[in-house]
Amino acid sequence: MMGIIHWATGIMLAAAALLALARMVAGPTVLNRALANDVLVAVIVCALGLEAVITKDTSTLPILITVSLLGFVSTVAISRFVAKDADEQVAP
């Protein structure tokens, strides 16, 4: 029974990753692409967590933390970049 659950979860994560990649390619604005990047990072973290559960191995936890931190930092950097760009457009 657990094998079926693992496969179903993996298929759902793969579908979510493909949809996020499609939004990344088709996104008309930088913010759409940034949001898709954030979703893709979350899917990767979930997939690594699933792999850790299946293999019952805790050595994946530092990778999980690192990928989560990189996702957070990239989102903040993109937000600051977009906010600075928006400020320059508003200023006379």
TIDREN-127446 format. One line per field, with one value per atom (N, C-alpha, C): x, y, z. Coordinates in steps of 0.2 Angstrom, whole numbers, plus 5000, padded with zeros to 4 digits. Atoms other than C-alpha are relative to their C-alpha. Layout:
u c(X,...)
v c(Y,...)
w c(Z,...)
END
This chain:
u c(5004,5000,5004,4996,5014,5003,4997,5022,4995,5005,5006,5000,5000,5006,5006,4994,5024,5000,5000,5021,4995,5005,5005,5003,4997,5014,5005,4995,5029,4997,5003,5017,4997,5003,5008,5005,4994,5025,5002,4998,5030,4996,5005,5014,5001,4999,5016,5006,4994,5034,4999,5001,5029,4995,5004,5015,5004,4996,5027,5005,4996,5039,4997,5004,5025,4999,5001,5021,5006,4994,5039,5002,4999,5040,4995,5005,5024,4998,5002,5023,5002,4999,5021,5004,4996,5029,5005,4995,5044,4997,5003,5033,4997,5003,5024,5006,4994,5041,5003,4997,5047,4995,5005,5031,5001,4999,5033,5007,4993,5052,4999,5001,5046,4996,5004,5033,5005,4996,5046,5005,4996,5058,4996,5004,5044,4999,5001,5041,5006,4994,5059,5001,5000,5059,4996,5005,5044,5003,4997,5052,5006,4994,5068,4997,5003,5057,4997,5003,5048,5006,4994,5065,5003,4998,5070,4996,5004,5055,5000,4999,5056,5006,4994,5074,5002,4999,5073,5007,4993,5089,5000,5000,5092,5005,4995,5107,4997,5003,5095,4998,5003,5090,5005,4996,5105,4999,5002,5101,4993,5006,5083,5000,4999,5088,5003,4996,5100,4996,5005,5087,4995,5005,5074,5003,4997,5086,5002,4999,5091,4994,5007,5073,4998,5002,5070,5004,4995,5085,4998,5001,5081,4993,5006,5063,5000,4999,5068,5004,4996,5081,4996,5004,5069,4995,5005,5056,5003,4996,5069,5001,4998,5074,4994,5006,5056,4997,5002,5052,5004,4996,5067,4998,5002,5062,4993,5007,5044,5001,4998,5051,5003,4997,5061,4995,5005,5046,4995,5005,5035,5003,4997,5048,5000,5000,5047,5007)
v c(4994,5000,5006,4994,5012,5002,4999,5009,5004,4997,5015,5008,4993,5031,5004,4997,5034,5002,4998,5033,5005,4995,5043,5007,4994,5057,5002,4999,5056,5003,4998,5058,5007,4993,5073,5005,4996,5081,5002,5000,5078,5005,4996,5086,5007,4993,5101,5003,4998,5103,5002,4999,5102,5007,4994,5115,5006,4994,5127,5002,4999,5125,5003,4997,5129,5007,4993,5145,5004,4996,5150,5002,4998,5149,5005,4996,5157,5006,4995,5169,5007,4993,5187,5005,4995,5196,4997,5003,5194,4997,5002,5192,4993,5006,5177,4995,5004,5169,4999,5001,5172,4996,5005,5164,4993,5007,5149,4997,5002,5148,4998,5002,5148,4994,5006,5135,4994,5006,5124,4998,5001,5126,4996,5004,5120,4993,5007,5105,4996,5003,5101,4998,5002,5102,4994,5005,5091,4993,5006,5078,4998,5002,5078,4997,5003,5075,4994,5007,5061,4995,5005,5053,4998,5001,5055,4995,5005,5046,4993,5007,5032,4996,5004,5028,5000,5000,5032,5002,4997,5042,5007,4993,5058,5005,4996,5064,5005,4996,5073,5007,4994,5086,5006,4994,5098,5002,4998,5098,5003,4997,5102,5007,4994,5116,5005,4996,5123,5002,4999,5122,5005,4995,5131,5007,4993,5145,5003,4997,5147,5003,4998,5148,5007,4994,5161,5006,4994,5172,5002,4998,5171,5004,4996,5177,5007,4994,5191,5005,4996,5197,5002,4998,5196,5006,4995,5206,5007,4994,5219,5003,4998,5220,5003,4998,5222,5007,4994,5235,5006,4995,5245,5003,4998,5245,5003,4997,5250,5007,4993,5265,5004,4996,5271,5002,4999,5270,5006,4995,5281,5006,4994,5294,5004,4996,5309,5001)
w c(5000,5000,5000,5000,5004,4993,5007,4987,4995,5004,4979,5002,4997,4990,4997,5002,4986,4992,5007,4967,4998,5002,4967,5002,4998,4977,4995,5005,4965,4993,5006,4950,5001,4999,4958,5000,4999,4962,4993,5006,4944,4996,5003,4937,5002,4998,4948,4998,5003,4942,4993,5007,4924,4999,5000,4927,5002,4998,4936,4994,5005,4922,4994,5005,4909,5002,4998,4919,5000,5001,4919,4993,5007,4901,4997,5003,4897,5004,4996,4911,4997,5004,4903,5004,4996,4918,5004,4996,4929,5007,4994,4944,4999,5001,4936,5000,5001,4932,5007,4994,4950,5005,4997,4957,4998,5003,4946,5003,4997,4952,5007,4993,4970,5001,5000,4967,4998,5002,4958,5005,4994,4973,5005,4995,4984,4998,5003,4973,5001,4999,4974,5007,4992,4993,5002,4998,4994,4997,5003,4982,5004,4996,4992,5007,4994,5008,4998,5002,4999,4999,5001,4994,5007,4994,5012,5004,4997,5018,4998,5003,5006,5002,4999,5009,5008,4993,5028,5001,5000,5026,5002,4997,5036,4997,5003,5025,4995,5004,5014,5003,4997,5027,4999,5002,5024,4993,5007,5006,5000,5000,5010,5003,4997,5021,4995,5005,5008,4994,5005,4994,5002,4997,5005,5001,4999,5009,4994,5007,4991,4997,5003,4986,5003,4996,5000,4997,5002,4995,4993,5006,4977,4999,5000,4980,5002,4997,4991,4995,5004,4978,4994,5005,4964,5002,4998,4974,5001,4999,4978,4993,5007,4960,4997,5003,4954,5004,4996,4968,4998,5002,4963,4993,5007,4945,5000,5000,4949,5003,4997,4960,4994,5005,4945,4995,5005,4933,5003,4997,4946,5000,4999,4949,4994,5006,4937,4997)
END
